Every structure is written in structure tokens, then in C-alpha cells.
Amino acid sequence: MWVADEWKDYECIDTANGEKLERWGNIILCRPDPQVIWDEKADPSRWSEVNAHYHRSSSGGGKWEFRKDLPEQWTVNYRDLTFNIKPMGFKHTGLFPEQAVNWDYMAQKIKERKGAKVLNLFAYTGGATVACAKAGASVTHVDASKGMVQWAKENARSSGLADAPIRYLVDDCMKFVEREIRRGNKYDAILMDPPSYGRGPGGEVWKIEDSICHFVRRCALLLSDEPLFFIINSYTTGLAPTVLSNLMKMCLPEGKIESREIGLNITSSSMVLPCGATGRWEK
């Protein structure tokens, strides 16, 4: 497992009863987590400190309960990166802290080739975009949600990257890739964080089990002659790291492939919370 253990502004404090207690800067949040199937709190005293608690509804969805003063938005830092955090619908905060293991990996690879062209697909609020741009890459950021793309721009500004070579596109990722193939454009690195299910700006339907294999094959056509990496992130239940390795072996050129779970240390115990999987390919 790759564990994101270099954070100072984020901490997974404790876990129990389907929930995780987290510190985002100086704000304490309690959110649901389906991986937490145990019922014993390692440090019960910390749970009274919570600023906001997201309660999941048995009928689907849920809502936030704000218990203490909570700013509408605040920032957290990871190394030289700054991200804007705010509670959203369906428990999210706009950032997946476990992805720091990939930010570090990508930054190291990009520093070997300043000016590398990076394509970030299903790019969300731009954690990876900011990390790559900060390391010296030129980034194309594609997401179907206008709101998420705007949030990514805010994160770039907060990280001192307002004038960085980042191209933001509100677009359906599959359609964008097909257009780039026709244009003959190439990228030194490609990363993607495909959802289990989603819709593009024009109502295009994405189902990962139906679409991912063909999509990765098409993306492979966009790799430059000397690519740095190709990364697939997955939060889809049942898509194990080995599945990602198999997918990349089938769909990408011959190269070095490594796939693992990604996770976070739980500071009140000796356990690690699994948070999805990442597959990495290098030529």
C-alpha cells in the first residue's frame, strides 16, 4: 500500500462505526466511510471536538450537521501546495488527501523533464493539476463539471499558479480524447480518476465497467514517444489493484506497471485506512 503519511494539515484521527474523524487544518470533521466496519473507537475523547458531522440517510444521501463555528471555506497546505476546502453535498470536501502519494510521485517524474505536457482527465478540483504544474509541467485539465473546474482554478491561484500553463476545459473526457487523437496532439503523461458512473456536459453516460478498457486504449494513442507515466485512480468498489495492473498491461505499451491500494494512517491506532487504488505505468 502507498500511504500518504507526509501531511501536516490533514490527519485521520480515529475511525469507528462506519465513520472517520478527521482534522483539516484546525477544523474537525466526521464523515462516513464504508471501509470502517469496526465499532470500537481508539480515542473516544476526540470525537466531542467535531465542528461538523455528515449524517448519511438510510434512504440515500445525507446532510451536514454543523456543531461549532465553521467557515464557509478554508485552506490546507501540503508541502508547497494550497487547497481550498469546503463541505459539499454527499460528504465531500473537495480534496482526497490520500492522493498526496501520487502528487509526490508525479512531481518527482516531472522534475526530471521540465515543461512536460500532462493530461488530467476526470480532473475534479485539480489536486493533481496543481501538483504537476507546481513541478513545472504544462497541464490540460478536463472535467465535465463547470463548478469543479472553477474550484480547480481557485486551487491553482491559492498555490501561486494563476499564470501557470494550465488549460481548463469543461468537457466530456471521452469526446475530448477523440478530438485530441484526430488533432494529433501528444502528452508526456496522462492521469485519470474515472467515476463509477457519471454524465458528461451533454448528458453522455459513463459506466466504468463498460467504458474503461476502450477509453484507456484510446488514451494510449495520445502518449508521446518518450512518456513519463500513465496513472489510473479508482474508488470503484471491487476494482482491486490487480485489476488495474491487468487493464494497463492489456491497453498500454510494454512497460513497468505497479498497482497498490492507497491509504491514510489512523493516528489514534496502528491501523491504516484503505482509500482506493492506483495503477502506475512507466515506459
N, C-alpha and C positions, 0 to 999 in steps of 0.2 A: 504493500500500500504506500502511496505517496501521501504524506501527512503535511498539511500546511501549519507548521509549528514556528513560524518566524513572525507572527503577528504581535504587535503591542497594543493596538487599538481595538482588537477583537479577541473575545475569549468565550469558548463554550464552557460555562461554569459547571453545570450539572445537568443530568437527564433522568427522567422517570415518568412513568405513566403516559407514554406517548408524547412527551413534551421535552423541549430543551430550553434551558435557562442560559441566556447569552448576554455578554457585555459588548455593546457597540460604542466605543469611546467611553463616556461616563453614563450611558443610558443602558438600562437593563430591560431586556425583552424576554417574554416567554412565548414560544411558538410551538405548534405541533410538529412532530417528526415521526413518520411511520416506521423508522428503524428502531425506535425506542420502545421495546416490548417488555422491558423490566419495570418493576413497580417500586423499587427502593431508591430513595434519594440519598446520595452520598453526603450531602451537606444541607440538611433541611432548613437551617437558619438563613441561607442565602435567598431562598425563594420569596421571602417577605419584602425584598428590596425592589421588586419589579416595578418598572414605570408603566409598562403596557403589556397586556396579555391577549393573545389571539385565541379565541374560543372557536373550535370547529363545531359546526352544526351536524347533528346526526342525519339531517336531510340533505346535506351537501353545503359547501361554502362555509361561511362563518363570519365573525366580526371581531373587531378590536375592542377591548375594554381598557380605557386609559385610567390608570390608578394614581399617577403622580404627574407633576408638571412634565410635559413632553413637548419639545419644539416641533414645529411642523416639518422641519428638515434640519439635519446636522451633518457634519463631515467626520470621516475617519481616514486615517493615513495608513498606508502600507509602504514602507521604505520611502521613496520619493514620489509616491502616487497619492492623490487625494480623491476620495469618492463621496458623493452626496447620498445620504441615507434618509429614507422616509418610509413609514409604514404604508403599505399598499393593500388593496383587496387581495384576498386569498393568501394571507400571511406573509407576503414577500416584503423585502426591504430595499430591493434594487441592486443587491450585491450577493454573490455566493463566495464567502471567504475562503472556502476550500480550494477555489480556483487559483489562489496565490501560488500553488506549486507549479501551475502551468505558466503563470506570468513570469516567474523566475526562469523557468526553462526557456521560454521564448525569448526573453530579454538577453539571455546568455548567447543563444544562437544568433540573434540579430546583431549583437555587438561584434560578431565575427565578420559581418558584412553590412556595414552602414549603408543606408539607402535601400535596403531590401524592400521589395514590394510584397505586402501582406494582404490577403483577402480574408476578412472576418465575416462569416455567414451565420445567420440567426444571432446577430451580434448583441442583442439585448441592450443593456445600459453602458456597454463599452468598456468593461473591465480589461479585457484582453486588448482592445483597441488602444486604450491609454498606455498599457504596459509596453506594447510593441512600438508605439510612437515615441514614447519616452526613451526607448533604447536606440532610436534612430531610424525606424522603419517608416516607409510611406504606406499608409493603411487605407484600404477600401472597406467601409463599414456598411453592411447591408442588413436591414431588418424590416419586417412588414409593418411594424407599429411606429407611427409617427411620434407618439409620446415617448417611446423608448429611445428613438434616435435623438430626440431633443434632450433627453436625460443624458445620453452619451456625450453630447456637445457640452453640457454643463460639467460633466466629469472631466472632460479634456481641458476646459477653461480653468477649473479648480486645480488641475495638475500643471498649470503653466503651459498648456499646449493649444491655446486658442489659435495660434498661427501655424501649427504643425501641419504637415502634408497629409491630412485626413480627408477622405471623400466620403460623405454621409449620403446614403441612399435609402429611401423608403420604398421597398420593392419586394416582390416575391423572389425568394432566393433561387428557385429552380429556373424561373424565366430569366433572371439576371445572368445566371451561369450560361444558359444557352446563347444569350446575346454576346457574352464575352467570348465564347468559342467562335462564333461567327466573325467577330471583330479581330480574332487572332491575338487577343491580349493574353499575357502570361504573368504568373505570380511566382515569387520565390518561396512563399509559404502560404498555406491555406489552413484555416481552422474553422470548425463548425460546432455548434451546440444545438443540434436539431431537437425540436419538441417531439413528444409522443404523438401529439395531434395539434394541428393548427390550421389557420386560414390566412391566405395572402391578402393584400390590399383589395384585390378584385374578387375575393371570395374563393380563391384557389384552395383546394383541400390538400393537406399534408397528413399522411399516416405513416409513421416511421417504418413500420413493418412492410409496407407496400412500396415505399419510395426510396429508402436509404441506399440500397445497393446500386440502383441505376444512377442515383444522384452522385454518389462517390465516384463512380466510373466517369461520369461527365466532368466532375471537378478535376479529376486526374489529368484531363486534357489541357487544363489551364496551368499546369506546373511548368516552370521554366526548365531549361536544360540542366541547371545546377541548383535544384531546390534545397531549401534548408530543412523544412519539416512539413508534415501534414498531421493535424490533430483532430480527433473526433471526441467530443464530450458527450456523455449520455447520463440522463437522470431517469431513463425509462426502466421501470421495474422489469426484471427478467433479462435485460441486456447485460450479461456478465462481461468482464474484461476479455475473456477468451473469445466471446462473440465478436468484439471489436477487432481483436487480432485477426480472426478469420476473415472478417469483412475487408480489412485493409490488405491482407495477403491476396485475396481474390481480385480486388478492384484497383490496386495501386501497383506501380512498377516494383521490381525487386528491390528490397532494401531492408534496413534494420527496423523491426517492429517490436514495440513493448507496450503492453496494456496492463493497467492496475486499477484497483479501487483508489479513490481519493478520499481523504477524511480529515477530521479535526480531533486533536487531543481534548479529552474532558478533564479539566484541571482539578476537579474535586475527587477524581478517581484515577485509576491507572488504565482506564479504557480509552478506546478510540472510536469515534462515531463515524461510520461509513456514510459517504455523501454522494455516491455516484461512481462513475468510472470514466477513465480517459485512455484512449489509444493514441500512441505516438509513432509516426513513421519518419525515418530519415533515409535518404538515398545511400 
